[in-house]
Amino acid sequence: MKAIVTGGAGFIGSHLVDALISRGDEVLVIDNFSTGKRENINPRAELLRADIGRPLGFGYFPESFKRYQNPDYVFHLAALPKVQYSIDHPKETNDVNINGTLNVIALSVLLNAKRLVYSSSSSIYGDQSVLPLKEDMPANPLSPYALQKFAGERYCQMLCSDRKNRLNDVVCLRYFNVYGPRQSSGDSYSAVIGTFLRNRKKEITSVIYGDGYQTRDFTWVNDVVRANILAAESGKVGRGEVINIGSGQNSSINFLSVIIGGSYYNKPARAGESRHTLADITKAKDLLGWEPTVTLEDGISELKKLNGLA
């Protein structure tokens, strides 16, 4: 099988590349290292350093793309995936998360990819009055990032049809707070688990925004990788379906701080963030045969070992 992974040097993308390589697939990674790291890239993957914010095609990178014509899968993970950063930098994130998605769709059509798997986000739901969150709920984006991800889903759905010059197949996966090895932790926009672990290791006091009773559905990265591969291969999807990928359990930030350990203080809640998230994963079970395998407690225990904190 041949696969193209945008953002393959990033957190989730690099784990996906490892899984594809381990089963014998040929993989082309497209990344510009704006958030990804070269050391994350599997040495058996082919690397094309390119910015998805610019048009991609034969005229730009002929040799790489000629070898990857008619790929089995395109996995689109490249993004600027930070809610707070998108509030501060809406244009920059729009250029990557919307224009970049359109460029990846165009590339998938040009190469005649059998299926595009689009990485979306649970942030699209915003605040809802009912939990768990189901895919048929109306979108309520609270940040430019959430709105951009929703627009990406709709573009994927609109540009998948039986008409000429359209996507052959596409499926959209809405991730819920993915965590695991290689997660970023080095700046104020980094995800909470990576930040808490880094600060505990360096004996720095961490910030809890708000009262800490807000809840999140934390999902282990290798469970998300498995969902991507199942989505690429399932015969039950391909017409733009939106599918939640979460643990189906939620935990408060206060609870997270207890199991990670360290010291904390509170600051006012930040704009653009939902109060509670919890995935309904019925569609993932029915359409992909997928369900999570790693609990938050087990995942944090593994990360603490990797960080020398156990």
Number of C-alpha atoms within 10 A of each C-alpha: 11 18 24 26 25 26 28 34 29 28 22 25 26 26 24 25 30 20 17 21 17 12 9 10 17 18 25 24 24 22 26 22 16 13 15 21 17 15 10 17 21 20 11 14 19 15 21 16 12 17 19 24 22 15 16 21 18 13 9 12 13 11 10 15 21 12 12 18 14 17 22 18 25 26 27 24 26 31 25 18 21 16 23 19 18 22 16 12 13 16 12 13 24 21 17 21 27 22 18 23 27 20 19 25 26 19 20 29 21 18 19 19 24 18 26 30 23 27 21 28 24 27 26 24 22 21 19 16 7 11 12 16 21 18 19 8 11 11 17 16 21 19 23 24 29 27 23 25 26 24 17 23 25 15 16 26 20 13 20 24 16 10 9 9 14 18 28 20 24 29 26 27 24 24 23 25 21 22 24 20 17 17 18 20 17 12 8 10 15 18 19 21 23 18 20 25 23 17 20 20 15 10 11 14 13 19 17 19 15 15 14 19 15 18 19 22 22 27 26 24 24 20 18 26 20 19 25 22 17 16 29 24 15 13 10 11 19 23 18 24 19 23 28 26 31 30 27 20 17 20 17 15 19 15 13 20 20 11 13 19 16 17 15 16 12 12 11 10 14 10 11 19 17 21 15 21 28 23 25 20 21 18 17 21 15 11 16 22 13 20 19 19 11 16 14 19 11 12 17 21 16 16 20 18 10 11 14 9 14 11
